[in-house]
Amino acid sequence: MKILHLLNDGPTPLSDAVMQAQSERHELQVIDLSRRENPAGGRKEKPYESIVDAIFSCDRVISW
């Protein structure tokens, strides 16, 4: 099963533990939405289309 984890506020000890356990039996993809700032101080957004594509290509999506 392919599982997508969307990390809204970055990784936590719980999300790390769950992803570690799931990675033993499933294919994981992780998108960390908290890492959106660029060095110039502005926002660097992940392209909306790539997030939508990832959501629809996975069997399960977990938002943290």
PDB file with SEQRES, HELIX, SHEET and CRYST1 records, atoms N, CA, C and O in Angstrom:
SEQRES   1 A   64  MET LYS ILE LEU HIS LEU LEU ASN ASP GLY PRO THR PRO          
SEQRES   2 A   64  LEU SER ASP ALA VAL MET GLN ALA GLN SER GLU ARG HIS          
SEQRES   3 A   64  GLU LEU GLN VAL ILE ASP LEU SER ARG ARG GLU ASN PRO          
SEQRES   4 A   64  ALA GLY GLY ARG LYS GLU LYS PRO TYR GLU SER ILE VAL          
SEQRES   5 A   64  ASP ALA ILE PHE SER CYS ASP ARG VAL ILE SER TRP              
HELIX    1 AA1 PRO A   13  SER A   23  1                                  11    
HELIX    2 AA2 TYR A   48  SER A   57  1                                  10    
SHEET    1 AA1 3 GLU A  27  ASP A  32  0                                        
SHEET    2 AA1 3 LYS A   2  LEU A   7  1                                        
SHEET    3 AA1 3 ARG A  60  SER A  63  1                                        
CRYST1    1.000    1.000    1.000  90.00  90.00  90.00 P 1           1          
ATOM      1  N   MET A   1       0.844  -1.166   0.000  1.00  0.00           N  
ATOM      2  CA  MET A   1       0.000   0.000   0.000  1.00  0.00           C  
ATOM      3  C   MET A   1       0.894   1.236   0.000  1.00  0.00           C  
ATOM      4  O   MET A   1       1.924   1.265   0.674  1.00  0.00           O  
ATOM      5  N   LYS A   2       0.498   2.245  -0.752  1.00  0.00           N  
ATOM      6  CA  LYS A   2       1.242   3.500  -0.820  1.00  0.00           C  
ATOM      7  C   LYS A   2       0.541   4.518   0.077  1.00  0.00           C  
ATOM      8  O   LYS A   2      -0.644   4.801  -0.100  1.00  0.00           O  
ATOM      9  N   ILE A   3       1.285   5.068   1.045  1.00  0.00           N  
ATOM     10  CA  ILE A   3       0.730   5.977   2.041  1.00  0.00           C  
ATOM     11  C   ILE A   3       1.447   7.320   1.954  1.00  0.00           C  
ATOM     12  O   ILE A   3       2.675   7.388   1.907  1.00  0.00           O  
ATOM     13  N   LEU A   4       0.650   8.385   1.934  1.00  0.00           N  
ATOM     14  CA  LEU A   4       1.183   9.747   1.927  1.00  0.00           C  
ATOM     15  C   LEU A   4       0.957  10.380   3.289  1.00  0.00           C  
ATOM     16  O   LEU A   4      -0.158  10.356   3.810  1.00  0.00           O  
ATOM     17  N   HIS A   5       2.006  10.944   3.867  1.00  0.00           N  
ATOM     18  CA  HIS A   5       1.913  11.692   5.118  1.00  0.00           C  
ATOM     19  C   HIS A   5       2.128  13.165   4.797  1.00  0.00           C  
ATOM     20  O   HIS A   5       3.168  13.547   4.261  1.00  0.00           O  
ATOM     21  N   LEU A   6       1.139  13.987   5.127  1.00  0.00           N  
ATOM     22  CA  LEU A   6       1.244  15.432   4.970  1.00  0.00           C  
ATOM     23  C   LEU A   6       1.531  16.023   6.343  1.00  0.00           C  
ATOM     24  O   LEU A   6       0.687  15.964   7.237  1.00  0.00           O  
ATOM     25  N   LEU A   7       2.711  16.587   6.512  1.00  0.00           N  
ATOM     26  CA  LEU A   7       3.121  17.142   7.798  1.00  0.00           C  
ATOM     27  C   LEU A   7       2.890  18.645   7.774  1.00  0.00           C  
ATOM     28  O   LEU A   7       3.696  19.390   7.218  1.00  0.00           O  
ATOM     29  N   ASN A   8       1.795  19.092   8.374  1.00  0.00           N  
ATOM     30  CA  ASN A   8       1.444  20.514   8.357  1.00  0.00           C  
ATOM     31  C   ASN A   8       2.379  21.358   9.222  1.00  0.00           C  
ATOM     32  O   ASN A   8       2.722  22.479   8.847  1.00  0.00           O  
ATOM     33  N   ASP A   9       2.789  20.836  10.363  1.00  0.00           N  
ATOM     34  CA  ASP A   9       3.648  21.576  11.293  1.00  0.00           C  
ATOM     35  C   ASP A   9       4.997  20.905  11.482  1.00  0.00           C  
ATOM     36  O   ASP A   9       5.654  21.114  12.502  1.00  0.00           O  
ATOM     37  N   GLY A  10       5.415  20.111  10.522  1.00  0.00           N  
ATOM     38  CA  GLY A  10       6.683  19.415  10.632  1.00  0.00           C  
ATOM     39  C   GLY A  10       6.535  18.091  11.367  1.00  0.00           C  
ATOM     40  O   GLY A  10       5.462  17.784  11.886  1.00  0.00           O  
ATOM     41  N   PRO A  11       7.594  17.317  11.414  1.00  0.00           N  
ATOM     42  CA  PRO A  11       7.539  16.019  12.075  1.00  0.00           C  
ATOM     43  C   PRO A  11       7.465  16.153  13.592  1.00  0.00           C  
ATOM     44  O   PRO A  11       7.967  17.113  14.177  1.00  0.00           O  
ATOM     45  N   THR A  12       6.829  15.168  14.207  1.00  0.00           N  
ATOM     46  CA  THR A  12       6.740  15.069  15.662  1.00  0.00           C  
ATOM     47  C   THR A  12       7.226  13.685  16.061  1.00  0.00           C  
ATOM     48  O   THR A  12       7.362  12.815  15.201  1.00  0.00           O  
ATOM     49  N   PRO A  13       7.491  13.459  17.335  1.00  0.00           N  
ATOM     50  CA  PRO A  13       7.890  12.107  17.745  1.00  0.00           C  
ATOM     51  C   PRO A  13       6.839  11.049  17.372  1.00  0.00           C  
ATOM     52  O   PRO A  13       7.190   9.937  16.977  1.00  0.00           O  
ATOM     53  N   LEU A  14       5.555  11.399  17.498  1.00  0.00           N  
ATOM     54  CA  LEU A  14       4.504  10.440  17.151  1.00  0.00           C  
ATOM     55  C   LEU A  14       4.472  10.172  15.648  1.00  0.00           C  
ATOM     56  O   LEU A  14       4.401   9.018  15.227  1.00  0.00           O  
ATOM     57  N   SER A  15       4.524  11.228  14.839  1.00  0.00           N  
ATOM     58  CA  SER A  15       4.494  11.007  13.384  1.00  0.00           C  
ATOM     59  C   SER A  15       5.718  10.210  12.930  1.00  0.00           C  
ATOM     60  O   SER A  15       5.609   9.339  12.067  1.00  0.00           O  
ATOM     61  N   ASP A  16       6.872  10.505  13.507  1.00  0.00           N  
ATOM     62  CA  ASP A  16       8.082   9.739  13.169  1.00  0.00           C  
ATOM     63  C   ASP A  16       7.926   8.265  13.510  1.00  0.00           C  
ATOM     64  O   ASP A  16       8.313   7.403  12.722  1.00  0.00           O  
ATOM     65  N   ALA A  17       7.359   7.967  14.681  1.00  0.00           N  
ATOM     66  CA  ALA A  17       7.179   6.573  15.101  1.00  0.00           C  
ATOM     67  C   ALA A  17       6.194   5.845  14.192  1.00  0.00           C  
ATOM     68  O   ALA A  17       6.424   4.695  13.817  1.00  0.00           O  
ATOM     69  N   VAL A  18       5.106   6.507  13.841  1.00  0.00           N  
ATOM     70  CA  VAL A  18       4.106   5.888  12.960  1.00  0.00           C  
ATOM     71  C   VAL A  18       4.701   5.641  11.577  1.00  0.00           C  
ATOM     72  O   VAL A  18       4.525   4.563  11.008  1.00  0.00           O  
ATOM     73  N   MET A  19       5.400   6.627  11.039  1.00  0.00           N  
ATOM     74  CA  MET A  19       6.001   6.461   9.717  1.00  0.00           C  
ATOM     75  C   MET A  19       7.063   5.366   9.719  1.00  0.00           C  
ATOM     76  O   MET A  19       7.175   4.605   8.758  1.00  0.00           O  
ATOM     77  N   GLN A  20       7.835   5.286  10.786  1.00  0.00           N  
ATOM     78  CA  GLN A  20       8.848   4.235  10.882  1.00  0.00           C  
ATOM     79  C   GLN A  20       8.192   2.855  10.872  1.00  0.00           C  
ATOM     80  O   GLN A  20       8.649   1.958  10.164  1.00  0.00           O  
ATOM     81  N   ALA A  21       7.130   2.681  11.648  1.00  0.00           N  
ATOM     82  CA  ALA A  21       6.435   1.392  11.706  1.00  0.00           C  
ATOM     83  C   ALA A  21       5.801   1.053  10.353  1.00  0.00           C  
ATOM     84  O   ALA A  21       5.872  -0.089   9.900  1.00  0.00           O  
ATOM     85  N   GLN A  22       5.184   2.043   9.715  1.00  0.00           N  
ATOM     86  CA  GLN A  22       4.532   1.792   8.432  1.00  0.00           C  
ATOM     87  C   GLN A  22       5.538   1.504   7.329  1.00  0.00           C  
ATOM     88  O   GLN A  22       5.235   0.747   6.407  1.00  0.00           O  
ATOM     89  N   SER A  23       6.719   2.087   7.401  1.00  0.00           N  
ATOM     90  CA  SER A  23       7.704   1.917   6.333  1.00  0.00           C  
ATOM     91  C   SER A  23       8.209   0.481   6.226  1.00  0.00           C  
ATOM     92  O   SER A  23       8.780   0.099   5.204  1.00  0.00           O  
ATOM     93  N   GLU A  24       8.005  -0.301   7.256  1.00  0.00           N  
ATOM     94  CA  GLU A  24       8.437  -1.702   7.223  1.00  0.00           C  
ATOM     95  C   GLU A  24       7.571  -2.538   6.291  1.00  0.00           C  
ATOM     96  O   GLU A  24       8.031  -3.555   5.772  1.00  0.00           O  
ATOM     97  N   ARG A  25       6.318  -2.124   6.067  1.00  0.00           N  
ATOM     98  CA  ARG A  25       5.403  -2.927   5.257  1.00  0.00           C  
ATOM     99  C   ARG A  25       4.788  -2.168   4.091  1.00  0.00           C  
ATOM    100  O   ARG A  25       4.136  -2.777   3.243  1.00  0.00           O  
ATOM    101  N   HIS A  26       4.980  -0.850   4.027  1.00  0.00           N  
ATOM    102  CA  HIS A  26       4.318  -0.048   3.011  1.00  0.00           C  
ATOM    103  C   HIS A  26       5.296   0.931   2.369  1.00  0.00           C  
ATOM    104  O   HIS A  26       6.358   1.226   2.918  1.00  0.00           O  
ATOM    105  N   GLU A  27       4.919   1.420   1.211  1.00  0.00           N  
ATOM    106  CA  GLU A  27       5.688   2.464   0.537  1.00  0.00           C  
ATOM    107  C   GLU A  27       5.167   3.812   1.024  1.00  0.00           C  
ATOM    108  O   GLU A  27       3.972   4.092   0.932  1.00  0.00           O  
ATOM    109  N   LEU A  28       6.071   4.647   1.542  1.00  0.00           N  
ATOM    110  CA  LEU A  28       5.660   5.939   2.098  1.00  0.00           C  
ATOM    111  C   LEU A  28       6.166   7.094   1.255  1.00  0.00           C  
ATOM    112  O   LEU A  28       7.232   7.033   0.642  1.00  0.00           O  
ATOM    113  N   GLN A  29       5.362   8.148   1.246  1.00  0.00           N  
ATOM    114  CA  GLN A  29       5.780   9.431   0.687  1.00  0.00           C  
ATOM    115  C   GLN A  29       5.449  10.465   1.752  1.00  0.00           C  
ATOM    116  O   GLN A  29       4.371  10.426   2.345  1.00  0.00           O  
ATOM    117  N   VAL A  30       6.372  11.392   1.999  1.00  0.00           N  
ATOM    118  CA  VAL A  30       6.177  12.412   3.028  1.00  0.00           C  
ATOM    119  C   VAL A  30       6.333  13.781   2.396  1.00  0.00           C  
ATOM    120  O   VAL A  30       7.311  14.044   1.696  1.00  0.00           O  
ATOM    121  N   ILE A  31       5.359  14.660   2.647  1.00  0.00           N  
ATOM    122  CA  ILE A  31       5.446  16.051   2.225  1.00  0.00           C  
ATOM    123  C   ILE A  31       5.374  16.901   3.484  1.00  0.00           C  
ATOM    124  O   ILE A  31       4.360  16.924   4.180  1.00  0.00           O  
ATOM    125  N   ASP A  32       6.470  17.600   3.763  1.00  0.00           N  
ATOM    126  CA  ASP A  32       6.547  18.460   4.949  1.00  0.00           C  
ATOM    127  C   ASP A  32       6.151  19.871   4.537  1.00  0.00           C  
ATOM    128  O   ASP A  32       6.953  20.606   3.960  1.00  0.00           O  
ATOM    129  N   LEU A  33       4.914  20.244   4.836  1.00  0.00           N  
ATOM    130  CA  LEU A  33       4.397  21.553   4.450  1.00  0.00           C  
ATOM    131  C   LEU A  33       4.943  22.679   5.319  1.00  0.00           C  
ATOM    132  O   LEU A  33       4.756  23.851   4.991  1.00  0.00           O  
ATOM    133  N   SER A  34       5.610  22.351   6.415  1.00  0.00           N  
ATOM    134  CA  SER A  34       6.177  23.391   7.279  1.00  0.00           C  
ATOM    135  C   SER A  34       7.463  23.963   6.695  1.00  0.00           C  
ATOM    136  O   SER A  34       7.894  25.040   7.107  1.00  0.00           O  
ATOM    137  N   ARG A  35       8.073  23.283   5.764  1.00  0.00           N  
ATOM    138  CA  ARG A  35       9.326  23.741   5.146  1.00  0.00           C  
ATOM    139  C   ARG A  35       9.010  24.542   3.899  1.00  0.00           C  
ATOM    140  O   ARG A  35       9.315  24.121   2.783  1.00  0.00           O  
ATOM    141  N   ARG A  36       8.393  25.705   4.096  1.00  0.00           N  
ATOM    142  CA  ARG A  36       7.949  26.509   2.966  1.00  0.00           C  
ATOM    143  C   ARG A  36       8.645  27.852   2.870  1.00  0.00           C  
ATOM    144  O   ARG A  36       8.304  28.646   1.994  1.00  0.00           O  
ATOM    145  N   GLU A  37       9.603  28.137   3.730  1.00  0.00           N  
ATOM    146  CA  GLU A  37      10.261  29.442   3.676  1.00  0.00           C  
ATOM    147  C   GLU A  37      11.534  29.348   2.857  1.00  0.00           C  
ATOM    148  O   GLU A  37      12.258  28.354   2.922  1.00  0.00           O  
ATOM    149  N   ASN A  38      11.798  30.392   2.086  1.00  0.00           N  
ATOM    150  CA  ASN A  38      13.041  30.427   1.328  1.00  0.00           C  
ATOM    151  C   ASN A  38      14.040  31.334   2.049  1.00  0.00           C  
ATOM    152  O   ASN A  38      13.646  32.078   2.947  1.00  0.00           O  
ATOM    153  N   PRO A  39      15.311  31.291   1.682  1.00  0.00           N  
ATOM    154  CA  PRO A  39      16.329  32.069   2.386  1.00  0.00           C  
ATOM    155  C   PRO A  39      16.083  33.578   2.394  1.00  0.00           C  
ATOM    156  O   PRO A  39      16.561  34.269   3.294  1.00  0.00           O  
ATOM    157  N   ALA A  40      15.359  34.093   1.425  1.00  0.00           N  
ATOM    158  CA  ALA A  40      15.098  35.532   1.364  1.00  0.00           C  
ATOM    159  C   ALA A  40      13.993  35.950   2.330  1.00  0.00           C  
ATOM    160  O   ALA A  40      13.660  37.132   2.416  1.00  0.00           O  
ATOM    161  N   GLY A  41      13.431  35.002   3.046  1.00  0.00           N  
ATOM    162  CA  GLY A  41      12.408  35.311   4.029  1.00  0.00           C  
ATOM    163  C   GLY A  41      10.990  35.212   3.516  1.00  0.00           C  
ATOM    164  O   GLY A  41      10.044  35.286   4.299  1.00  0.00           O  
ATOM    165  N   GLY A  42      10.826  35.047   2.228  1.00  0.00           N  
ATOM    166  CA  GLY A  42       9.487  34.909   1.653  1.00  0.00           C  
ATOM    167  C   GLY A  42       9.003  33.472   1.731  1.00  0.00           C  
ATOM    168  O   GLY A  42       9.712  32.586   2.207  1.00  0.00           O  
ATOM    169  N   ARG A  43       7.807  33.259   1.264  1.00  0.00           N  
ATOM    170  CA  ARG A  43       7.243  31.912   1.275  1.00  0.00           C  
ATOM    171  C   ARG A  43       7.571  31.199  -0.024  1.00  0.00           C  
ATOM    172  O   ARG A  43       7.439  31.785  -1.099  1.00  0.00           O  
ATOM    173  N   LYS A  44       7.989  29.967   0.052  1.00  0.00           N  
ATOM    174  CA  LYS A  44       8.241  29.143  -1.120  1.00  0.00           C  
ATOM    175  C   LYS A  44       7.277  27.971  -1.045  1.00  0.00           C  
ATOM    176  O   LYS A  44       7.543  26.990  -0.351  1.00  0.00           O  
ATOM    177  N   GLU A  45       6.190  28.065  -1.737  1.00  0.00           N  
ATOM    178  CA  GLU A  45       5.149  27.056  -1.679  1.00  0.00           C  
ATOM    179  C   GLU A  45       5.487  25.871  -2.578  1.00  0.00           C  
ATOM    180  O   GLU A  45       6.048  26.045  -3.660  1.00  0.00           O  
ATOM    181  N   LYS A  46       5.148  24.675  -2.130  1.00  0.00           N  
ATOM    182  CA  LYS A  46       5.248  23.509  -2.983  1.00  0.00           C  
ATOM    183  C   LYS A  46       4.130  23.616  -4.010  1.00  0.00           C  
ATOM    184  O   LYS A  46       2.993  23.930  -3.657  1.00  0.00           O  
ATOM    185  N   PRO A  47       4.436  23.362  -5.262  1.00  0.00           N  
ATOM    186  CA  PRO A  47       3.405  23.512  -6.290  1.00  0.00           C  
ATOM    187  C   PRO A  47       2.142  22.706  -5.958  1.00  0.00           C  
ATOM    188  O   PRO A  47       2.202  21.511  -5.667  1.00  0.00           O  
ATOM    189  N   TYR A  48       1.022  23.386  -6.009  1.00  0.00           N  
ATOM    190  CA  TYR A  48      -0.269  22.791  -5.687  1.00  0.00           C  
ATOM    191  C   TYR A  48      -0.515  21.520  -6.489  1.00  0.00           C  
ATOM    192  O   TYR A  48      -1.013  20.529  -5.953  1.00  0.00           O  
ATOM    193  N   GLU A  49      -0.168  21.548  -7.774  1.00  0.00           N  
ATOM    194  CA  GLU A  49      -0.419  20.398  -8.642  1.00  0.00           C  
ATOM    195  C   GLU A  49       0.324  19.163  -8.171  1.00  0.00           C  
ATOM    196  O   GLU A  49      -0.211  18.057  -8.240  1.00  0.00           O  
ATOM    197  N   SER A  50       1.553  19.335  -7.689  1.00  0.00           N  
ATOM    198  CA  SER A  50       2.325  18.170  -7.247  1.00  0.00           C  
ATOM    199  C   SER A  50       1.747  17.576  -5.959  1.00  0.00           C  
ATOM    200  O   SER A  50       1.809  16.363  -5.756  1.00  0.00           O  
ATOM    201  N   ILE A  51       1.187  18.422  -5.092  1.00  0.00           N  
ATOM    202  CA  ILE A  51       0.547  17.917  -3.873  1.00  0.00           C  
ATOM    203  C   ILE A  51      -0.717  17.140  -4.239  1.00  0.00           C  
ATOM    204  O   ILE A  51      -0.954  16.053  -3.713  1.00  0.00           O  
ATOM    205  N   VAL A  52      -1.521  17.692  -5.130  1.00  0.00           N  
ATOM    206  CA  VAL A  52      -2.753  17.014  -5.563  1.00  0.00           C  
ATOM    207  C   VAL A  52      -2.415  15.694  -6.246  1.00  0.00           C  
ATOM    208  O   VAL A  52      -3.073  14.685  -5.993  1.00  0.00           O  
ATOM    209  N   ASP A  53      -1.398  15.685  -7.107  1.00  0.00           N  
ATOM    210  CA  ASP A  53      -0.987  14.446  -7.767  1.00  0.00           C  
ATOM    211  C   ASP A  53      -0.569  13.396  -6.741  1.00  0.00           C  
ATOM    212  O   ASP A  53      -0.914  12.223  -6.879  1.00  0.00           O  
ATOM    213  N   ALA A  54       0.169  13.810  -5.717  1.00  0.00           N  
ATOM    214  CA  ALA A  54       0.610  12.868  -4.681  1.00  0.00           C  
ATOM    215  C   ALA A  54      -0.589  12.306  -3.916  1.00  0.00           C  
ATOM    216  O   ALA A  54      -0.630  11.116  -3.605  1.00  0.00           O  
ATOM    217  N   ILE A  55      -1.556  13.162  -3.616  1.00  0.00           N  
ATOM    218  CA  ILE A  55      -2.750  12.706  -2.889  1.00  0.00           C  
ATOM    219  C   ILE A  55      -3.485  11.638  -3.691  1.00  0.00           C  
ATOM    220  O   ILE A  55      -3.862  10.601  -3.146  1.00  0.00           O  
ATOM    221  N   PHE A  56      -3.689  11.886  -4.972  1.00  0.00           N  
ATOM    222  CA  PHE A  56      -4.461  10.942  -5.780  1.00  0.00           C  
ATOM    223  C   PHE A  56      -3.674   9.710  -6.198  1.00  0.00           C  
ATOM    224  O   PHE A  56      -4.268   8.725  -6.636  1.00  0.00           O  
ATOM    225  N   SER A  57      -2.346   9.740  -6.074  1.00  0.00           N  
ATOM    226  CA  SER A  57      -1.558   8.567  -6.446  1.00  0.00           C  
ATOM    227  C   SER A  57      -1.374   7.589  -5.284  1.00  0.00           C  
ATOM    228  O   SER A  57      -0.859   6.487  -5.474  1.00  0.00           O  
ATOM    229  N   CYS A  58      -1.793   7.991  -4.084  1.00  0.00           N  
ATOM    230  CA  CYS A  58      -1.620   7.133  -2.910  1.00  0.00           C  
ATOM    231  C   CYS A  58      -2.934   6.460  -2.528  1.00  0.00           C  
ATOM    232  O   CYS A  58      -4.020   6.949  -2.838  1.00  0.00           O  
ATOM    233  N   ASP A  59      -2.802   5.329  -1.849  1.00  0.00           N  
ATOM    234  CA  ASP A  59      -3.976   4.592  -1.377  1.00  0.00           C  
ATOM    235  C   ASP A  59      -4.554   5.186  -0.102  1.00  0.00           C  
ATOM    236  O   ASP A  59      -5.752   5.076   0.160  1.00  0.00           O  
ATOM    237  N   ARG A  60      -3.700   5.811   0.679  1.00  0.00           N  
ATOM    238  CA  ARG A  60      -4.120   6.393   1.961  1.00  0.00           C  
ATOM    239  C   ARG A  60      -3.348   7.689   2.188  1.00  0.00           C  
ATOM    240  O   ARG A  60      -2.161   7.780   1.875  1.00  0.00           O  
ATOM    241  N   VAL A  61      -4.036   8.692   2.736  1.00  0.00           N  
ATOM    242  CA  VAL A  61      -3.399   9.979   3.038  1.00  0.00           C  
ATOM    243  C   VAL A  61      -3.635  10.285   4.502  1.00  0.00           C  
ATOM    244  O   VAL A  61      -4.766  10.221   4.984  1.00  0.00           O  
ATOM    245  N   ILE A  62      -2.561  10.619   5.210  1.00  0.00           N  
ATOM    246  CA  ILE A  62      -2.631  10.969   6.620  1.00  0.00           C  
ATOM    247  C   ILE A  62      -2.098  12.384   6.777  1.00  0.00           C  
ATOM    248  O   ILE A  62      -0.968  12.680   6.388  1.00  0.00           O  
ATOM    249  N   SER A  63      -2.918  13.254   7.351  1.00  0.00           N  
ATOM    250  CA  SER A  63      -2.526  14.639   7.560  1.00  0.00           C  
ATOM    251  C   SER A  63      -2.255  14.853   9.046  1.00  0.00           C  
ATOM    252  O   SER A  63      -3.101  14.553   9.888  1.00  0.00           O  
ATOM    253  N   TRP A  64      -1.078  15.371   9.360  1.00  0.00           N  
ATOM    254  CA  TRP A  64      -0.680  15.609  10.751  1.00  0.00           C  
ATOM    255  C   TRP A  64      -0.771  17.074  11.043  1.00  0.00           C  
ATOM    256  O   TRP A  64      -0.481  17.499  12.162  1.00  0.00           O  
TER     257      TRP A  64                                                      
END                                                                             
